[in-house]
């Protein structure tokens, strides 16, 4: 067991994680051993869980009473002919033929239980060892279970076993979201909050190696904590040297022009290939795809993105700040030159401009914020609105800022924005509208009817003078409904709804107050008819 800090206490995480979500793979491996076939080859990317799966399969084989021989190949072992198999040969002396016969003798020992050979990272086998493995399989001397990394070079002997179907291929894919969440809960012995699990899955894409290292790091630093028996992850991940080394090893050493491609995508992905090849070396883009660092989707309008989200996270965390800001600016300018005006492109252009040395105009930020709200990213929208306001105090972004803060559950901050706006020199009509929204937040979200009454009392004359009395009545109706004065609430809401000029949000407030009041008065049928019209918001007329 490994102790890691979990908030205010220590949680003991098992040193060996449980195997979950691999029932189908285990069944297929078992069928190859029991069915008398040559064995199985487990193929998957680095960190997919090939070794863990092979280990569990060999453990089960031992529990079934069979002999096993577990071997591990490596780049260093490739330099020693038959070096990996010497454990079965018994000794390293003698020529290759003698050693091969000793290996066969060990596997077919008279009176001994049948043997199964397991070889991890078989793509690192030297040619002599690979030939012996091929002979073991072809002659049905013993079943073999080997693991091979996706895309790795394998010797001709191992490749022929796959081509001739002597070994059954078992693809070890990354875990799905449900499998990832199940593994998290099995490792932590408690439920894992769905949103937190989705964020971890989005970062790791079900790669067990990355998932384990990231989780252990986040638990250790107190960002994964348990509330009421449920694990929750908050905050952005910190990339420890161990996790960085894992990702860097996966990416490998790449030429500088290929690193440029990776970094452009780290700050701006996904990018149309047409844009990427303008700001980076086209040959380097092709090389990055060949190395498995970049994937390209789409036929008519191909789009490039990094092959794994953690590639971008690591490059952003460890890349030079000046370099990344320069690249962000280049991508933003290319997106602007492209002329696309869809919501996602506008948001990305504004976000990239903020992360560069280029000047982000308040107009761009305001439009991008509204696009972000449309896309449901209220946190990003609020940040852009705040930036727009900081760059130009005359920009009026108070209403969308209030909407963002309320959507994010930051009602107190929304009230602070309303109070600050009340002290500004804005137009009386705008002041009246914001004060009614201020009162609505106090009534329905913060449950402070006395404060809401005070805001409404202070703004009544202003609302009359500026033609916003209908909005005032809508919020006042909501307040009356909360205070239990249902008949007055219904009457006030009806008066608000009869007004020829009423903002959309206030129309919804008035109808909601009317439904609540009528229901309390026992006018159920009328309340139901009013409720059906709740979603049919009146178009903004003021």
Secondary structure, 3 states (H helix, E strand, C coil): CEEEEECCEEEEECCCCCCCCCHHHHHHHHHHHHCCCCEEEEEECCCCCHHHHHHHHHHHHHHCCCEEEEEECCCCHHHCCCCCCHHHHCCCCCCHHHHHHHHHHHHCCCCCCCEEEEEECHHHCCHHHHHHHHHHHHCCCCEEEEEEECCCCCCHHHHHHHHCCCCEEEECCCCCHHHHHHHHHHHHCCEECHHHHHHHHHHHCCCHHHHHHHHHHHHHCCCEEEECCEEEECCCCCCCHHHHHHHHHHHCCCCHHHHHHHHHHHHHCCEEHHHHHHHCCHHHHHHHHHCCCEEEECCCCCEEEECCHHHHHHHHHHCCHHHHHHHHHHHHHHHHHHCCCCHHHHHHHHHHHHCCCCCCCHHHHHHHHHHHHHCCCHHHHHHHHHHHHHHCCCCCCHHHHHHHHHHCCCHHHHHHHHHHHHCCCCCHHHHHHHHHHHHHHHHHHCCCHHHHHHHHHHHHHHHHHCCCHHHHHHHHHHHHHHCCCHHHHHHHHHHHHHCCCCCHHHHHHHHHHHHHHHHHCCCHHHHHHHHHCCCCCCCCCC
